[in-house]
């Protein structure tokens, strides 16, 4: 019998180009991380129409919500407060729909950077719209603005992971050195989510659902494990291994 790899949906984005068209895109490390841990990456973007979106979703055994633009503040009941907020409504629409389907179907979900924010907002939480403004005493969560700049795959700060959490068991470490490439973060934690990892300044860096502890897989992290995996970090790789394994198990049931 032919072995079929677990099919992992990866959300991409869309942007205008200087040649007068729009381009769909996804950073390569996501694709590589899924491939290297035994999954088959399938990319879905805001360019896919409603019927195509559903058709692609039905192929997925697992879903990764990737990093990118800011979630529209209207989705958590706020106006845009700062010029640093950059949104893409069609990406919001795509990812909120995919997540709704995935949660209803108990599809394994790994939510990364923007993804953890989408997950939190979709379940009723809110975000800091701009950490440097909203929390001026924060430790600095965008390493591209550090002096000197810290390359994307390299760690920038530590996160402490709650003992006994699914995330702690998954990565096998009580503390991780992670990269940090965001200017927003979780403000009000959504009902149904449990905060299981924090930065030294108290910002939520990892979440999971109560259902995850009962055999599901819905995990969100604020850092970029695909970049840390590229740099050879074994704990970050275990996030993708865990997702692909959960997707494979679901495919066989």
C-alpha positions as CSV (number, residue, x, y, z in Angstrom):
1,X,0.0,0.0,0.0
2,X,1.4,3.4,-1.0
3,X,2.4,5.6,2.0
4,X,0.8,9.0,1.8
5,X,2.4,11.8,3.7
6,X,0.3,13.9,6.2
7,X,-0.9,17.0,4.2
8,X,-0.2,20.2,6.1
9,X,-1.9,23.4,5.0
10,X,0.3,26.5,5.2
11,X,-1.3,30.0,5.0
12,X,0.5,32.4,2.6
13,X,-0.1,36.1,1.9
14,X,-0.4,38.4,-1.0
15,X,1.2,41.8,-1.8
16,X,1.5,44.2,-4.8
17,X,4.7,44.3,-6.8
18,X,6.6,47.0,-8.6
19,X,5.6,45.5,-12.0
20,X,1.9,46.2,-11.4
21,X,0.6,42.9,-10.3
22,X,0.1,41.0,-7.0
23,X,2.2,38.1,-5.8
24,X,1.3,35.4,-3.4
25,X,4.1,34.3,-1.1
26,X,5.3,32.3,1.9
27,X,8.7,32.3,3.5
28,X,10.6,29.1,2.6
29,X,11.5,27.9,6.1
30,X,7.9,27.0,6.8
31,X,7.9,24.7,3.8
32,X,11.3,23.2,4.6
33,X,10.3,22.5,8.2
34,X,7.2,20.6,7.2
35,X,9.0,18.6,4.6
36,X,11.9,17.7,6.9
37,X,9.6,16.5,9.6
38,X,7.6,14.2,7.2
39,X,4.7,16.3,6.1
40,X,3.5,17.4,2.6
41,X,3.2,21.2,2.6
42,X,0.1,22.6,0.7
43,X,0.0,26.4,0.5
44,X,-3.3,28.3,0.6
45,X,-3.4,32.1,0.0
46,X,-6.0,34.9,0.0
47,X,-6.0,34.6,-3.8
48,X,-8.0,31.4,-3.5
49,X,-11.7,31.9,-4.0
50,X,-14.3,30.5,-1.6
51,X,-14.8,27.2,-3.4
52,X,-11.1,26.7,-3.9
53,X,-10.5,27.5,-0.2
54,X,-12.9,24.8,0.9
55,X,-11.6,22.4,-1.6
56,X,-8.0,22.9,-0.4
57,X,-9.0,22.7,3.2
58,X,-10.6,19.3,2.7
59,X,-7.2,18.0,1.6
60,X,-5.5,19.1,4.9
61,X,-4.6,16.7,7.7
62,X,-3.2,19.6,9.8
63,X,-3.0,23.4,9.5
64,X,-0.2,25.9,10.2
65,X,-1.2,29.6,10.6
66,X,2.0,31.5,9.7
67,X,3.4,34.9,10.5
68,X,2.7,38.1,8.7
69,X,0.5,41.2,8.8
70,X,-1.5,42.5,11.8
71,X,-5.0,41.2,12.5
72,X,-7.5,44.0,11.9
73,X,-8.4,45.6,15.3
74,X,-12.0,45.7,14.3
75,X,-12.0,41.9,14.8
76,X,-11.5,42.5,18.5
77,X,-13.7,45.6,18.7
78,X,-11.1,48.3,18.5
79,X,-10.3,51.1,16.0
80,X,-6.8,51.3,14.5
81,X,-4.8,53.2,17.1
82,X,-1.3,53.5,15.6
83,X,0.3,54.0,12.1
84,X,2.4,50.9,12.7
85,X,-0.7,48.7,12.4
86,X,-0.7,47.1,8.9
87,X,-3.6,44.8,8.0
88,X,-4.7,42.7,5.1
89,X,-8.5,42.1,5.3
90,X,-8.6,39.2,2.8
91,X,-5.9,37.3,4.7
92,X,-7.9,37.8,7.9
93,X,-11.0,36.4,6.2
94,X,-9.1,33.4,4.8
95,X,-7.4,32.5,8.1
96,X,-10.4,33.0,10.4
97,X,-12.5,30.8,8.1
98,X,-9.8,28.1,7.9
99,X,-9.4,28.2,11.7
100,X,-13.2,27.9,12.2
101,X,-13.3,24.8,10.1
102,X,-10.2,23.3,11.7
103,X,-11.4,23.8,15.2
104,X,-14.8,22.4,14.4
105,X,-13.2,19.3,12.7
106,X,-10.5,18.9,15.5
107,X,-7.8,19.3,12.9
108,X,-4.3,19.7,14.4
109,X,-3.3,23.4,14.4
110,X,0.0,25.1,14.9
111,X,-0.3,28.9,15.1
112,X,2.9,30.9,14.7
113,X,3.5,34.6,15.4
114,X,0.6,36.3,13.7
115,X,-1.0,32.8,13.9
116,X,-1.2,32.9,17.7
117,X,-2.8,36.3,17.5
118,X,-5.4,35.0,15.0
119,X,-6.1,32.1,17.3
120,X,-6.5,34.4,20.3
121,X,-8.8,36.9,18.5
122,X,-10.9,34.2,16.8
123,X,-11.7,32.7,20.3
124,X,-12.6,36.1,21.8
125,X,-9.3,37.6,23.0
126,X,-7.6,40.9,22.1
127,X,-4.2,42.2,21.2
128,X,-1.7,44.9,22.1
129,X,-1.7,46.9,18.8
130,X,1.9,48.1,19.3
131,X,4.0,46.8,22.1
132,X,6.6,49.7,22.1
133,X,3.7,52.1,22.7
134,X,1.3,50.0,24.8
135,X,4.0,48.5,26.9
136,X,7.0,50.9,26.8
137,X,8.8,48.9,29.4
138,X,8.7,45.7,27.4
139,X,12.0,43.9,26.7
140,X,12.0,44.5,22.9
141,X,10.1,41.9,20.9
142,X,11.4,42.8,17.4
143,X,15.0,41.8,17.0
144,X,15.2,43.5,13.6
145,X,15.1,46.7,15.6
146,X,17.8,45.7,18.1
147,X,21.2,47.4,18.2
148,X,22.8,45.6,16.5
149,X,20.2,43.8,14.5
150,X,19.8,40.1,15.5
151,X,19.4,37.8,12.4
152,X,16.0,36.0,12.1
153,X,17.1,32.5,13.0
154,X,19.1,33.5,16.1
155,X,17.5,33.7,19.6
156,X,16.7,37.0,21.2
157,X,15.2,36.2,24.6
158,X,14.1,33.3,26.7
159,X,10.6,32.0,27.3
160,X,9.5,30.0,30.4
161,X,7.2,27.1,29.7
162,X,4.7,25.9,32.3
163,X,5.5,22.5,33.7
164,X,3.0,19.8,32.9
165,X,1.7,21.7,29.9
166,X,1.3,20.0,26.5
167,X,3.8,22.5,25.0
168,X,6.4,21.6,27.7
169,X,6.0,17.9,27.0
170,X,6.2,18.6,23.2
171,X,9.4,20.6,23.2
172,X,11.0,18.7,26.1
173,X,12.3,21.9,27.8
174,X,11.2,24.1,30.6
175,X,12.8,27.2,29.0
176,X,13.7,28.0,25.4
177,X,15.8,30.7,23.8
178,X,13.6,32.0,21.0
179,X,13.7,34.6,18.2
180,X,11.3,37.5,18.4
181,X,9.9,39.3,15.3
182,X,6.7,41.0,16.3
183,X,5.3,44.3,17.4
184,X,1.9,43.0,18.6
185,X,1.0,40.4,21.2
186,X,-1.8,38.9,23.3
187,X,-3.5,41.4,25.6
188,X,-6.7,39.7,26.8
189,X,-6.4,36.0,26.7
190,X,-9.3,34.3,24.9
191,X,-11.7,32.0,26.9
192,X,-10.7,28.4,26.1
193,X,-7.0,29.2,25.7
194,X,-4.4,28.5,28.4
195,X,-1.3,30.6,28.6
196,X,1.6,28.2,28.9
197,X,4.7,30.2,28.0
198,X,5.8,33.7,28.9
199,X,8.6,36.1,28.1
200,X,10.6,37.7,30.9
201,X,8.4,40.8,30.7
202,X,5.3,38.7,31.2
203,X,4.0,38.7,27.6
204,X,2.2,35.5,26.6
205,X,4.4,33.6,24.2
206,X,2.7,30.2,24.1
207,X,-0.9,29.0,24.3
208,X,-2.9,25.8,24.0
209,X,-6.5,24.8,24.3
210,X,-7.9,22.7,27.2
211,X,-8.9,20.2,24.5
212,X,-5.2,19.8,23.6
213,X,-4.6,18.2,27.0
214,X,-7.3,15.7,26.1
215,X,-5.7,14.4,23.0
216,X,-6.2,17.3,20.5
217,X,-3.4,19.5,19.1
218,X,-4.0,23.3,19.1
219,X,-0.8,25.1,20.0
220,X,0.2,28.7,19.4
221,X,3.7,30.2,19.8
222,X,4.7,33.9,19.4
223,X,8.2,33.2,18.1
224,X,9.2,31.7,14.7
225,X,10.1,28.0,15.2
226,X,10.5,27.6,11.4
227,X,13.5,29.9,11.5
228,X,14.9,28.3,14.6
229,X,14.5,24.9,13.0
230,X,16.5,26.2,10.1
231,X,19.2,27.1,12.6
232,X,19.2,23.5,14.0
233,X,17.3,24.1,17.2
234,X,15.9,20.6,18.2
235,X,13.1,22.0,20.5
236,X,11.7,24.1,17.6
237,X,11.8,21.1,15.3
238,X,9.7,19.1,17.8
239,X,6.8,21.5,17.2
240,X,6.7,20.6,13.6
241,X,7.3,16.9,14.4
242,X,4.4,17.0,16.8
243,X,2.1,18.6,14.4
244,X,3.0,16.2,11.5
245,X,2.6,13.2,13.8
246,X,-0.8,14.4,15.0
247,X,-1.9,15.0,11.4
248,X,-0.6,11.6,10.4
249,X,-2.6,10.0,13.2
250,X,-5.7,11.8,12.2
251,X,-5.2,10.7,8.6
252,X,-5.1,7.1,9.7
253,X,-8.4,7.2,11.7
